């Protein structure tokens, strides 16, 4: 049984939860996600992960134009119960 691959793109900083986007992408890959690039032609990205939902970056604008779901690193961390490598002290 093969898992369907879902593509995710990143914008902004993954801190304070993940030290780098690579750490984030490694953790989320366990849930069938691979890093992808959004494109007006043949877009396969289903989720754009960002640090700020109010950002007006070119990736955010393209995601809205293409109807790509936009989530923050924090939302994805909580939804998938990711550990992160920069847990803040409580």
Rosetta blueprint (number, residue, H / E / L):
1 X L
2 X L
3 X L
4 X L
5 X L
6 X E
7 X E
8 X E
9 X E
10 X E
11 X L
12 X L
13 X L
14 X L
15 X L
16 X L
17 X L
18 X L
19 X L
20 X L
21 X H
22 X H
23 X H
24 X H
25 X H
26 X H
27 X H
28 X H
29 X H
30 X L
31 X L
32 X L
33 X E
34 X E
35 X E
36 X L
37 X L
38 X L
39 X L
40 X L
41 X L
42 X L
43 X L
44 X L
45 X E
46 X E
47 X E
48 X E
49 X E
50 X E
51 X L
52 X L
53 X L
54 X L
55 X L
56 X L
57 X L
58 X H
59 X H
60 X H
61 X H
62 X H
63 X H
64 X H
65 X H
66 X H
67 X L
68 X L
69 X E
70 X E
71 X E
72 X E
73 X H
74 X H
75 X H
76 X H
77 X H
78 X H
79 X H
80 X L
81 X L
82 X L
83 X L
84 X L
85 X L
86 X L
87 X L
88 X L
89 X L
90 X L
